[in-house]
Amino acid sequence: MTSSFTYGLVKSLFTLMGGLLGFFLAVFLLRQGVLNDPINHFYLTVLGILLAFLLSESVAKWSDGQLQKFRQFSSRIPPQAVLAAGVGATIALIITVLLNTLLENVPGFTWYWSLLLTLILVTASSWFFVVNRGMFMVDNRVVNEPRVETRVAGQAKLIDTSAIIDGRIADIAGAHFIDGSILIPKFVLSELQGIADSGDPLTRTKGRRGLEVLDKLIAQQAVQTTVINDDVKEVQEVDEKLIRLCQQKQADLITTDYNLNRVAALQGVRVLNVNQLANAIKPVFLPGERISLNIVREGREPSQGLGYLEDGTMVVVEDGNQFVGNTIDVIVTSHLQTNMGRMIFARPHT
C-alpha cells in the first residue's frame, strides 16, 4: 500500500511539472511573437500549476494503483528466480564486453549493433538461468521449492471473521500456542461489525461474540494483537483480500473456514486452521480400548447407536440402539479421520 508521503510526493511533482510546462510554453510563445507582454510568463505558469493541481489527484491515484500491482507482482516472484536472473545478466554482460572488443574493428559494427547484441544476450541468458535455476542450486530446499514457504518463529498472522466468531483462538493465544503477532485488517473488523448489527438475532449474537473475543485477545496481551489499515482496493471479496494481504506481508492465515483454507493453501499461504488443531489434540483411542459412553440416539443403520465424547467426537456403536438413553462401556474397534473431524467405531463391552 502506497504511503501518504509517496502519494503527496506524486501530487507535488505533477503540480511542479505543470508549472514548468506553463513557463516554457510562455517562453516559446514569446519567441514566436505570439505573446508580447512578459507578464504572460507569470500567467501561464500559474495556469499550468492550477491545471496540474486539479489533475494531480487522479494521477496520484493511478500511480498508487500501478505501484500496488507492481508490488503484488514482485511479491509472487521467488527470490531464487531473481538471483538466477541477476547471475544470467552478469554473465551475459561479461560476454558482451568480450564480443564488443573483438567486433569493434569489423566494418559496419556500430553502437546500434552493440546495443542490440547486449539486449539479446542479457535477455536470453537471464531467461535460461531462471528456467534452469534448479540445475545451478545444489540445496534441495531450493531445487524442490515447496508450495508453501518455510516460516520463521514470530511470523505475523492475519485472522478472518470465522476464527474470531469461533472464539477458541483467544484460549489458544492465552495458552501461548501462538507466537508472533495477530493482525486484524479493518475490512475484517467492518465485516464483523456488520454481522453484529444484523437484523437476524442469531447472526447478531455471533457478531457480538466475535467482538467480545477481540476484546479478550487484546486484553490478555498473550499475543500482540493489532488492527491494521492495509487494504487491497482492487478486490471486493474479503476472503480474497485476506489471501492477497497474506502474500504481500508474508503472513500466515488463521481461519476455521474449510474452503478459504483450501484456496489460500493453493496460492502459497500457510494456513493455521483452528479446527485442524482441535482435531490434532483430541485423545487417541486405540482398537481394544474401553471407554464409558452415553448412547444418545440411534444411528443411520437400524442397529447402530450414537454417542459423543466430551470433546464432541462422534462414536458409532454397533448393536447400540438398544442402549439409547443409557451409559455403557464400549470397546473401540476402529476410527476414521477426515478433514471435518474424527469418528470412532465401537461395540458394546460384554
N, C-alpha and C positions, 0 to 999 in steps of 0.2 A: 504494500500500500504506500503510495507516494506521500511523503511528509509534507506538512503545511509549508515548511521552508522551501522545498523544491517547487511546490505549487505556486507560491508567491514569487519565486525567482523566475519562473517561466513567464508569468504575467508582466513582471518588471522588464525583463529582457525584450519581450514582444512590444511593450509600450515604447521602450527606448529605440527599438528598430523603427517604429512608426515615426518617431520624431526625427530620426536621422534621414529616413526616406523623404519626409516633407522638406527638410533642409536642403538636401541635394537636388530635389526636384525644383526648388526655388532657384538654386544656383544655375541649373541647366536652363530654366526658362528665362532668367535674366541674360544669360549669354546669348540666347537665341533672339533676344529682343522682344519676347512676348510680354514680359513684365518689366516695367521701368523703375518702379519705386522699390528701394532696398528694404523697406518695411515689410514687403511681402515675404522676406526671409522668415520673419517672426510669425506672420500669419500662417504660412504653410507648415512651419514646424509645429506650431500649436495644433493645427488641424490634423497633422499626422499623429501627434500624441493622443489626441482625443479619439480619433477613429481606431487607433491601435488599442487604446484602453478599453473601448467598448467591445472589441473583438477578443481581447485577451482572455476573458472568462471562458469562452468556447474553446480557444486554442489550448488553454491550460488543462481543461477537462479532457480534450482529445489527447494531449500529451500524457496525461495521467493514465488514461485507458491503454495507450500503446505501451507505456512503461510497465504496467501491470501484466499485460500479455507477454512482454519480453521476459519478465521475472518468472512467470509461470512456465514459460517455455524452457528457460535456462535451468529451473529447478528440477526439471524432468531429465536433464542430461546427466548421465553417470559421470562422476569425477574421472573414472578411468578413460572414458571417451575423450574428455578434454585433454588429459595428459597425453594420450596417444596422438591426438591431432597436433598438439604442440611439438611432440617429437618428430612427427612426419614433416611438419612445416620447416623445422630447423634443418633436418637432413636435406630437404629439397632446396633450401636457400644456399646451403654449402655447395651442393652440386651445381646450382645455378651460377654461383661465383666462378667455379672452375670452368664451366662451359663458356661463360662470357669471356673469360680470359683467352680461351682457345679460339673463340669465334670472332673476336673483336676486329681481327685483321681480314676477315672474309668480306669480299666486296658485297655491298647491299645489306650487310648486317648492321642495322641501325638500332637506336634506343627502343624503337617500337617493337622490333622483333625480340629484343632482350626482355622487355616488359611482358610480352605475350608468353615467352618461354618460361619466365618466372611464375606467372599465374597458373599455367598449365601444370608445371612440376609441383608447385605447392598444393594445388587442389588435388591432384592425383595421389601424391604422397600422403597427404592428410587423410584422404578417404581410405587408402589402403591400410594405413595403420589403425584407423578407427574400426574398420570392418574386421581386421585380423588381430585386434589387440590381445585376444586370448593367447595367441602364439608367443607373444613377447613378454607376458606377465606370468612368472613362474608360480606365484602364490595361488593355490587352488581357490582361495576365497575370492580372488579377483577373476580367475578364469571362469569359475562357475558362479556367476553373480546370482545371488538369491533374489527372489521376487520382492521380499521384504528386507530392508536393510537392518543390520545388527545395530541395536541401540545401546547407548551407554547409560550408566546409572544416572539418575537425575533428569531423565528425559521429560520434557513438558508433555502434558496430556490435555486434550480437549475433550469435553464431555457433552453428550447430547441430551435432549429432553427426556428420552425414555429412561436413561440411567438415573437422572435426577428424580423423576417421579417414583421410580422403583424404590429408592431410599436406602438400599443396602450399601451404596457407595460411601455414605457417611460413616457407617460402622467399620467398613473395610479400611477407610482412611484413618479412623480413630485407632485401629489396631496396628497402624504403621506398616500395612502391606503395600502402600503406595509411596514411591519416592518421587523426587522432582516436584513439580507444581501442577495444579489443575487450573486450566484456563477456560473461562466461560465467555464465549463471544456474546456480544449484545443482541445479535439476532436470535440466539438460543433463548436468552432471557426474555426477549419480546414474545417469542413463541410460547414460552411458559406463562407469561403474563396473560396472553390471550386465552390460554386454557383455563387459567384461574378465574377469568372474567366470563367464562362460557355460561350460557343460559341453562345448559343441562346440569342438574345437581351433581351427578356422578363425575362428569368431566371437570366441573368446578372444584370438587373435592380433591381430585387428583392434582390439579394445578396448584391448589393451596398447599397440598402436601409437598409438592416439589419445591415451593418457595421456603417452606419450613426446613426442608433438607438442606437447601443452600445456606440458610441462616446457621444451621448446625455445623455445616462444613467450615464456614468462616469463623464461627465462634470457637470451635475446639482447637483450631490452629495446629492440628497434627500435620496438615499439608498446606502449603501456601496456596490459597485459592484467590484468583484474580479475575475480575470482569474486564475484558479487553474490547476495544472499539474496532478491531480489524474486521473487514468485510470483503466479500467477493461480489462486487456490484453487478457484474455481468451475468451472474447466476441467480435464479429466483428460488429454487428449491433449497430448503435448509440443509437437508442431508448432503446435497452436492456441495454446498458452501463449506460444510464441515470437512469433507474429503479434500477439497481444494486447499483449505486453510491448513490442514494437517500436512499436506505436501509442501506448502510454502514454508511452514515453520519446522518441518521435520519432526512433527509431534505425533504421539500416539492418540488413539481414539478410544474413549470409554463409552460403552453402549450396552443395552440389552436387546437391541433390535437385530434380529437374525438376518434380515435382508440387507440392512445397512452394513452389518458385519461382513457379509459376503462381497458386496460391491466395493467396500473400502479395501478389503484384502486383495481383490483382483487389481486394484490400482496402486498397490505397493504400500498401503498404510497398515501399520501394525495395530491390531485391534485388541483391546482388553475387554472381553465380554463378561459381565458380572454373572450371567447365567452359567457360563462355562466354568468360572471359578467356583460357583456354588456346587456344581456337579462334581468338580475335581476334589472337593474337600468332604464330600459325603462319605460316611463309613462304608467300607467294602465288606460284603458278606460272601464268604466262600461257600461253594456247594458242600452240604453236610452240616453247616452251622444251624443252630436252633435259635429262633427268636420268638418273642411274645408279640402277638398281633391281634388287634381288634378287627373282626370282619364286619365291614360297614354295609356292604351291599353285594348283589350278585354281579358277576362279570358278563362278558358278551356271550360266552358259552353257558349253557344251562347249568353245568356242574361247577362252574367257577365261582369263587368268592373273592372280593376285593377288599384290601386294607391298605393303610398308609402308615409309613414310619413317621417319626417326629419331624424329620426334615422334608416331608412331603413326598418321598419316594413311594411309588405305587408298587404294591405286592399282589401278584395274581396267584391265588391258591387253588390248585386243582382239587376237585371234590370238596370245595369250601363253602358252597352255597347253603349247606345245611347248618352252618355255624354263624349265619348272619345275625349280628347283634351280640355275639359272644366274643370273648378274648380267649384265644387258644395259642398253643405252641405250634410253630410250623418249622419244617426243615427246608432250607434253601436248596433248590435243585439247579438253578442257573440264573443268570442275569443278562440283560440287554442294555447296552449303552448306545444312545443316539445323540444327535446334536440338541434335541429337545429335552433330554434328561435320561434318567436311568430307570429301568423297570426290573423288578425281581420276581422270579417264579419260584413257587414253593409248594409243598404238600403238607397236610396235617401230620403232626407227630403222633405216632401210635405207640 
